[in-house]
Amino acid sequence: MKKDYKTLSREEVITALKPMLENGSMYIRDDGKITRKTKLAFNTPWIHIKSARLRNCGLWHMYHQLFGFIPSQCQECWKVVVRPRTLVELDKLLEIQKLLDLPSKCGIEKRETVCGLYGGYFYNDSLEEGQECWRLVRENVLITFRLM
């Protein structure tokens, strides 16, 4: 069930975060703020190439998982998506992402709402940045995948 902000603000946040507080992946600082101890989960189907500079994607993703809404910060991100068709193409995409050194990840798609077995994502701060990234990624993907 998706929840709006009014509903969410009335709920007890600590209860939702309790498992992470108990397993030590999060803790409450002296100033009362809750903080994560690690930047990336170790049990993910994704290889993260580079984190987005201006965002805390891991935190927003956790909010989405816990509370069932997409934070506004995620809606301000311009994503370029690549859908490798084979494991070989996924491996080639990983090499492209390393070469371009842009905020990105690739891996196995486990979400039922997303088509395809594999995915690659590039994260951008504006429409213009996203369009430039799309041109660069498209050129590299076409050249690399054509050589296979």
C-alpha positions in Angstrom: 0.0 0.0 0.0 1.4 3.4 -1.0 1.2 6.1 1.7 1.1 9.8 1.4 3.2 12.2 3.5 0.3 13.0 5.9 -0.2 9.3 6.7 3.5 8.7 7.0 4.1 11.6 9.3 1.6 10.2 11.8 3.4 6.8 11.9 6.2 5.8 14.3 9.4 5.9 12.2 11.6 4.2 14.8 9.3 1.1 14.6 10.0 0.8 10.9 13.8 1.4 11.4 14.0 -1.0 14.5 15.4 -4.0 12.5 18.2 -1.8 11.1 19.0 -0.3 14.5 19.1 -3.8 16.1 21.4 -5.3 13.4 23.7 -2.3 13.7 23.4 -1.0 10.1 21.9 2.2 11.5 22.4 4.0 14.8 21.1 7.0 16.7 23.7 9.7 17.0 24.1 11.9 20.2 22.2 14.7 18.5 19.2 12.3 18.0 19.6 11.9 14.2 19.5 8.4 12.7 22.6 7.6 10.5 23.5 4.6 8.3 26.9 2.9 9.0 27.5 1.7 5.4 27.0 3.4 2.1 26.1 0.4 0.0 24.4 -2.9 0.9 26.5 -6.0 0.5 23.6 -8.2 -0.5 22.4 -6.3 -3.6 22.2 -7.5 -7.2 23.8 -4.3 -8.4 27.4 -3.2 -9.0 27.6 0.5 -8.1 30.2 2.3 -10.2 30.1 5.8 -8.7 27.7 7.5 -6.3 25.7 10.5 -7.3 27.5 13.6 -5.9 24.5 15.6 -4.7 22.2 12.8 -3.5 21.9 10.3 -0.7 20.3 7.6 -2.9 20.7 4.8 -0.4 18.8 6.7 2.2 15.9 7.6 -0.2 15.8 4.0 -1.5 15.5 2.8 2.1 12.6 5.2 2.7 10.9 3.8 -0.5 11.3 0.3 0.8 10.1 1.0 4.3 7.3 3.5 3.7 6.1 2.7 0.1 6.5 6.1 -1.5 9.1 7.6 -3.9 10.8 10.5 -2.2 10.7 13.9 -4.1 14.5 13.8 -4.3 14.3 10.7 -6.5 11.9 12.4 -8.8 14.4 15.2 -9.4 16.9 12.7 -10.8 17.2 12.2 -14.6 18.0 8.6 -15.4 19.5 7.1 -18.5 18.5 3.4 -18.7 20.2 0.6 -20.7 18.7 -2.8 -21.0 21.4 -5.4 -21.8 19.8 -8.5 -23.4 22.5 -11.0 -22.4 25.0 -11.6 -19.6 27.8 -10.8 -22.1 26.1 -7.4 -22.9 25.8 -6.7 -19.1 29.5 -7.3 -18.7 30.2 -4.9 -21.6 27.9 -2.3 -20.0 29.9 -2.7 -16.8 33.1 -1.9 -18.7 31.4 1.2 -20.3 30.3 2.4 -16.9 33.8 2.1 -15.5 35.2 3.9 -18.5 32.8 6.8 -18.4 33.1 7.1 -14.6 29.6 8.6 -14.2 27.2 8.0 -11.3 25.8 4.6 -12.4 25.0 1.0 -11.5 24.3 -2.2 -13.4 23.1 -5.7 -12.5 20.4 -8.2 -12.4 16.8 -6.9 -12.5 14.8 -8.5 -9.7 11.8 -6.1 -9.7 8.7 -7.6 -11.3 7.6 -4.2 -12.5 10.7 -3.8 -14.7 11.1 -5.6 -18.0 14.2 -7.5 -18.9 16.7 -9.6 -16.9 19.4 -7.0 -16.6 19.6 -3.2 -16.2 22.0 -0.4 -16.3 21.3 3.1 -14.8 23.1 6.4 -15.2 22.0 9.2 -12.8 22.0 12.9 -13.8 21.2 16.2 -12.0 19.3 17.9 -14.8 17.5 17.3 -18.1 20.4 18.8 -20.0 22.9 16.6 -18.2 20.7 13.6 -18.8 20.4 14.3 -22.5 24.2 14.7 -22.8 24.7 11.4 -20.8 22.2 9.7 -23.1 24.1 10.7 -26.2 27.4 9.5 -24.7 26.0 6.3 -23.4 24.2 5.5 -26.6 27.3 6.1 -28.7 29.4 3.8 -26.5 26.7 1.1 -26.3 26.1 1.0 -30.0 29.9 0.8 -30.8 30.6 -1.8 -28.0 27.5 -4.0 -28.6 28.0 -4.0 -32.4 31.6 -5.3 -32.0 30.3 -8.5 -30.3 
